[in-house]
Amino acid sequence: LGDVYKRQVCDLADQVGISKRQLERSFTKHTGLSPRRYYTDLRLARAYALLGETDLPIAEIAAATGFGGSSAFARAFRGKFETAPGTFRKRW
């Protein structure tokens, strides 16, 4: 996510004629979240749905939602939903 995120935010800022930092500040002011947090939350919401609605392996869900691996995905998921992806799936 790091390099891709930076490139996309920089490209968007260039298209609207402002700096990357100005774009991030404006986005945060209007949404209450940084662009990175907002995008991560979108990816986690999709992962949440995939865990509940499919039998895809957790590694595939991690890849499908843009996480570098199962560990990074599990950390982010646990941070947002206070449970591990596998535990969440078992309860679903």
Secondary structure in CASP SS format (residue, H / E / C, confidence):
PFRMAT SS
TARGET T0000
AUTHOR 0000-0000-0000
METHOD secondary structure of the structure
MODEL  1
L C 1.00
G H 1.00
D H 1.00
V H 1.00
Y H 1.00
K H 1.00
R H 1.00
Q H 1.00
V H 1.00
C H 1.00
D H 1.00
L H 1.00
A H 1.00
D H 1.00
Q H 1.00
V H 1.00
G C 1.00
I C 1.00
S C 1.00
K H 1.00
R H 1.00
Q H 1.00
L H 1.00
E H 1.00
R H 1.00
S H 1.00
F H 1.00
T H 1.00
K H 1.00
H H 1.00
T H 1.00
G C 1.00
L C 1.00
S C 1.00
P H 1.00
R H 1.00
R H 1.00
Y H 1.00
Y H 1.00
T H 1.00
D H 1.00
L H 1.00
R H 1.00
L H 1.00
A H 1.00
R H 1.00
A H 1.00
Y H 1.00
A H 1.00
L H 1.00
L H 1.00
G H 1.00
E H 1.00
T C 1.00
D C 1.00
L C 1.00
P C 1.00
I H 1.00
A H 1.00
E H 1.00
I H 1.00
A H 1.00
A H 1.00
A H 1.00
T C 1.00
G C 1.00
F C 1.00
G C 1.00
G C 1.00
S H 1.00
S H 1.00
A H 1.00
F H 1.00
A H 1.00
R H 1.00
A H 1.00
F H 1.00
R H 1.00
G H 1.00
K H 1.00
F H 1.00
E C 1.00
T C 1.00
A C 1.00
P H 1.00
G H 1.00
T H 1.00
F H 1.00
R H 1.00
K H 1.00
R H 1.00
W C 1.00
END
